[in-house]
Amino acid sequence: MAGADDLWRAFVPRGSELALRVCSALVLVPLALATAYLGDWPFAVFWGVAAMGVLWEWTSLVAGTDRRFVLMTGAASLALALALVVSGLPLAAVIVLAISTLAAASLAPAERRLWIAGGIPYAGALGLAPIVLRSDGEDGFLAVIFLFAVVWTTDIAAYFIGRAAGGPKLVPQLSPNKTWSGAIGGTLAAVVVALALAKTAAFAGLFAIAMLAIVLSVFAQAGDVFESFLKRRFGAKDSGHLIPGHGGLMDRLDGFVTASVVAALIGLARGGFEAPGRGLLVW
């Protein structure tokens, strides 16, 4: 039975981490889906709260005790930017975040200026990108569901496949637990789920959808690696302790930040501000 024990240990982390992850997901996933379905202010409030939490974690991580001004400036600019993007003024929202970032950089200590100021656009990207995608009245909800599916599938499949298959490390100097087998397996699983969604929604251009899933999956994993680098750079194991089994919000949303920004940019480039969801999905 040694083989069965080894397989069990490959899938179940030490202690009750997996159980905590599942319980957290059972709370957060339905909430994310429900607000995505409702759209408008419920969706904006959900991602606004998430963005505020990420700003707090980022600033606590990189600024230490010098975080009060950045938090005040960043929180005010995030609230204003979110109100502007929901009101249909996304460019004005970006300008507000840019001005706030410059203000934070000008007053931050020189040795950490870029890191401290960087939390504002990072948190702002998390708040604005999903709202921009969802603003498409016809395809916005499906675009957000597609994004959720790709990012979540990548994360889950990479976790389990990486633990089961093992093999060479992806970036051992930054994240010793990530493997090439997990990264490739997560991407392939994301493609399968993306194609299944496209078939269900009767979208054409399945090859383009598959390529889109690969791009979003790769950027999601890149976001995960970046957050690992950030934590290592500032000597932290987790970004916070808000979510049981996951750590902080940044630990849970690191891949979603980068993937959602890429998805929104693709949608805007192809569909404009009038139809970013259609621009993302219809090829």
Beta strands, then each sheet from edge to edge (+ up, - down):
strand 1: 169-171
strand 2: 175-179
sheet 1: 1+ 2-
end
